Each structure stands twice: as C-alpha cells, then as structure tokens.
C-alpha cells in the first residue's frame, strides 16, 4: 500500500480539524448533551468513517478496504468496552454531567496521541523482527483469558485499579476534594491545588495506555499497514464522546460484551500466531523455516468479528431484560 507523505499530512490535518471542530461546537460551553444531539453526531462520525473506508476501497482496492473495515469494527467494539470503564471513572470521581464532555474529549485526544506512538513503535518492530507477531499473538490470547476471568465483576476490578492509581498520584500532587468549574487547578488559602478534574484526566490517560496495549496488537492482526491502523483507530475514537452519552444506561445491559471481546481477541491472537508461523524465522521453530499452516483471510476475520459482536449483543439484551419488560411484552 503506497501512501505518500502528503496523504498522511492531509489525513492527520483533517482528523485534528474534526477534533477542534468538536471542541468549539460542542464542548467549549459546558452542558450535558441531549439524546438527540448525541444520536445525530454519533451517526455523523460513523458515516464519516464509513465514507473513508469506501475511499480506501476505491483508491487502494478491496483487500485494503476490507482490512480497514475489519480494523475499524474491532476498534469500535473495544472502544465501547472502554466506555464502560469511563462510566466507572466518572461515577468514582462524581464528575458533574456538564463537565464530562470536556474530560472525555481531552481523554480521547490523549488516547489518539498515545496510540500514534504505539502504532509507530509497532510498525518499526514488525518491519525489523517478524517474530513480533508471536509476541502480539500471545499477548492478545493472555488478554482474552484475563477478560474472561474479570467478567464476573468488572466494576470491582476496575475500581481496585483506580484506587491504586489515585493513591500513587496523590503522593506527588497536592489535591483538593472540590471541583472548581472545569479547571484543573484551584487556589485555596493561597495554595495551588489540583482539582478532581485533573485526577480524572490522569486516571483516564493511564487507562488509555492500557487500552492501547490491547487495541494496537489486535488491529495489527488484521492489517500490517500503519496508515490503516492509524485511521481505523482515529475514526473509532472519533464520536466516542457522543456514543458515551447515547448509550448511557445501555452499557449496563451489555453483560456479555467482555466475553465477546475476549473471543475476538483470542481469535485475532490465534490469527497472529498462525501468521508468525507462516513467516517464521526463529531457528528453534522448524529449523528457522516457514511452517505450512493455514492463514485466516480478511473476509473471514471480518465475518467472525461482526458475528461474535452480533451474537453477544443480542444475548446480552435478552439476558438483561427486566421482569417488568417481560411482563409488558406479554400483555
């Protein structure tokens, strides 16, 4: 896939421009967005991502177009799981609804910046060492197992991580327990103290690093093109703020989402290991020769990802239906 420097620069400029537009049109004036506003703009950003995928398909062919869509769907699904963690963080620090938009947008921008670094490092590693695919594959399978183990009570596990991080940060920062609008610092009795808003951003930033450790190896299991990895991540993160307010309480009903994501990560991890075996250069594996194993195509990957997400979403909604809902449906 031949992507010129000018195409890279234009793409990055457009993505940054969309984030700037998002800030000045929706976030600069603190408010809790309505359901209609969230639905409209979530649809807009998803449509932009789809249009870009069509452009990739037209410009570079169906193979790369399929890889982009597979990566985008996977990253979007992982982003929805991220939203569940954001809900816990917002509740943990009691962030006022009108300030949550700013926290989310700043957190998303930090996530994109950190993922850009991970993408560059991952691309360099893949180009230099073919055995990196073994590492990525094993890590994704390990993450899948970890997700399954924590699916019994994800709230408790997440709150434990946040409490440890909060205690660590407070060793180095003088903090205040009260919000001062959307300011990161405030003055109390002449002393400059960090507000809970800064603590929230630090926790979200640290969480973004953990998310990147999962998502970047996952998408490199679907495409080895850094341009597609970056754009799929960028468009998946774009509109995440609106999706947060749109889904709202629905996140609590997606009880099998972690199970579905663990299946997807395990599947992609297996795909990476198979690819590593096919491209093997390690001397202690088959004498350094390539191993004749089947490789999973992009159409198969996309079908599995969409199928797993569809099944787990439907199963979650059926499982989480309240007795009241069932009674109403029978009357």
N, C-alpha and C positions, 0 to 999 in steps of 0.2 A: 504494500500500500504506500503510494508515493504522496506524501503530504508536505507541501512546501512551507517554508518559514512564514511567508505572507499569509497562508491559510491558517496556520497556527495563531499568528498575531491577531488576525481578524476574528477568529473564534473566541480567543481569550477576551478580546475587547468587547465583543457582543455579550458574552456571559457576564463580565463585570458590569457592563452597562445595564443589563437586566436587574442585577442586584442593586445597583444605585437607584434605578427607577423604582424598584420595590420599596426601598427605604424612604425616598422622598414622597412617594404617592400613598403609602400605607402606614409606615412605621414612625415617621418623624413626629406626627401628632399622636400621643398615646391614646389608645382606645381598644376596647375588646371588639374584634370584628364579628359581624353578624354571620349567621349560617349562609345567607345568600351571597355575601361578599366572599366568603371562603370558598364556596362551591364554584362561583364564577371564575375566580383567579386560579383555583386548583385545576379547573378544566383548561384554562388558557395555557398554563405552563406544561401540562401533559400534552396538549395539542402541539405546542412548540417542539417538544421532544420528539413527537411522532413525525412531524414535518421534517425535522432534521434527519431522522432515520431514513425517511423517503429520499432525502437529498443524498445521503451516503449511498443508498442503494443505487440511485441513478448515476452518481459520479464514479463510484468505485466498484459497483457490481453487487450481485445478490449475496455473495459469500460474506463480504464485509458488512453489508446491510443486515444480514441475519445475525452476525456476531454482535453488532451494535444493539439490536433489539433484545437479544438474549442477555447481554450485559446490563442494559437499561432495566429490564423487568426484574432481574436478580437484585440490582442495587436498590430499586424502588421497594422491593419486598423487604430487604434488610433495613431500609430507611423507616418503614412502618414499624418494625420492631424497635428501632431507635426511638420512635415517638413514644412508645410505652415507657421507656426509660426517662424521657423528658418529662412525661406526666408525673412520674415519681419524684423527680428532682424539683419540679415546680411546687408540688404539694409539700415536699420536705422543707423547703425554704419559704413557703407561703408567699410566693410571688404574686402581687396584685394582678388581676387579669389584664388591666390596661397596659402593663409593662412587659407582659410575657412576649409580645410580638418582637420587641427590641432584643430581648435576651435570645430568642430563637434565631432571629436574623443574624446577629453577631456570632452566635454559635455555629450557624451553618456556614458563614464566611470563613470562620476559623477551621471548620472541618474541611472545606474545599482546599484551603491553603495547605493543611497538613497532608491531605490525600495527594495533592500535587507533588509534594516531596516524596511520599511513599511510591507514587507511580514512577517518578524519575529513578529512584533507587531500584525499584523492581525491574524496570526496563534494562537498566545497566547490568543488573545481576543476571538476568535471563540471557542477554546478549553475550555475556562473558562465561557464564557457567550453566551448562544445560542441566546439571544435577539440581539446580534450584527448584525445578518442578517437583522433585521428590520432597523437598522441604515444604513447599507450598501445599502439596497434596496431603502430607502427613499432618500439617498444622490445621488444615480445614477439617480433616477427619477427627482430630483431637477436639476442635471447637464444637463440632457436631455432637460428640459424646458429652461434652461439658454442658451444652444447651439442654440436652435431654435430662441430665442429672439435676439441673437447676429449674426445670419446668414445673416441679412440684410447688414451689413458692418463689417465683421470680422477684416479687416485691421485697421479700426478706433478704434475699441475696444482694439485691441492688442497694438497699438501704445500708447494709453492712459495709459495702464498698464506699458509699458516700460518707458514712460516719468516719471511717478510717482516713479518707482524704481530707475531710473537714478538720479533723484533729491535727493532721500534718500541716495544713495551710495555716492554721491559727498559731502555730509555733513561730511563724515568720511575719505574720501580719497582725497589726492591732485592729480589731474589728468592733463594729457597733451592731447592736441587735435590731435596730430600727431602720426602715427604708427612708431615704430622702429623695423622693421622686424616683427618677431613673438614673440618679447619679451613682457613680462607682465609689466615690469618696465623699465624706462629710466632715464637718468640724464640730467637735463637742468640747466645750470648755477650753477652746484654743488648740485642741489636739486634732490632728488629721487622722481619721479612722476610715477603714474600709467598710462599706455598707454590705448588707447581704446580697445586693445585686452583683458585686464583684465576686463574692463567693460562688454564686450560681454560675457565673461565666467560667470560673476556674474549674468547677466540677464538670460543666458541660464540655469544656475544652479537653479535660482529661478523658472524659467518656468518648469524645470524638477520636482520640488516639486509639482507644481500644476498638472502636468500630472500624477504623481504617485497617487495623491489623487483620480483621476478618474479611472486609469487603474487597481490598485490593488483591490478595491472593485468589479470592473467589472469581473476580472478573478476569484475571489473567488466565484462569482455567477455561475461559470462554473465547478469549481473543488475546493475541500477543501484540496487538497494535496499540502503542501508547496513546495515540490520538483517540481511538475508540474508547479506551479505558478512561481517559480524562473526560471526554464529552459525556459518556454514559453516567459517570459519577456526578458531573456538574448538573446535568439535566434531572437526575434522580433527586439531588439535593434541592434543586430549584422548585419552589412550590411546596416544600416540606412544611414551611410555616403555616401556609393555608390549610394543608392537609391535617395538621395538628388540631386546628380549631374545627375543621369539618368533621373529622371522625369523632372527636370528643369522647363520649361515654362508650362508643362502639369498640374502642380498643380493649375495654374490659371483657368484651364478649368474644374476642378472638383468642379463645382459650387454647387452641391447637396451633397457633401461629409459630411458636417456638419449635414445636415438633416438625411442622412443615419446613421451616428454615433449616433445622438440623438435617433433615433428609436431603434438602437441596445442597447444603454444604458438603455432606458426605458424598453425594453423587459427583459434585464438581471435584472434590478431593480425589475420588477414585479416577475420574477422567484425567486429572493431572498426573497421577501415578502411572497410568497407562501410557500417557504421552511421554513421560520421562523414560519409561522402559523402551518405548519405540525409538527414542533419540539417545538411548543410553551410551555413556562414555566412561562410566565408572569401571575401573579394572576388576573389582571384586564382584561385579554383576555380569554374568555371562561372558567373562573374559574381556570386558570392555566393548563387546559387540552389541549391536542393536538387538532387542528382543522382539520377536514376532508376536505381537499382541494386537487385538482389535482396538481401534480408536473410535471414540464416540463423536459423531458428526454434530455440527451446529444445529441443524433441524431437529435432531433427536434431543439435544440438550434443551432447546427452546420448548419443545413439546413436554419434556419431563418437568421443567420448571413451572410452566403455566398449569400443567395438570396437577402437580402437587399443591400449588397455591390455591387452585380452584377447589380441590377436594377438602383441604384443611380449612378454607374459609367457610364453605357450606357446612362442614361438620361442626365447626365452632359455633356458627349461628344457630344450628339445630340444637346443639348441646346446651347453649346458654339461654335458650328461650325460657322465660319465667313461667310459672304455673298460671299466672294471670293471662299471659299471651296465649297459652294453650287453650285456656277456658274461653277466651274471646274468639279464637279461631274456630271453636266447635259450636259456638252459638250463632 
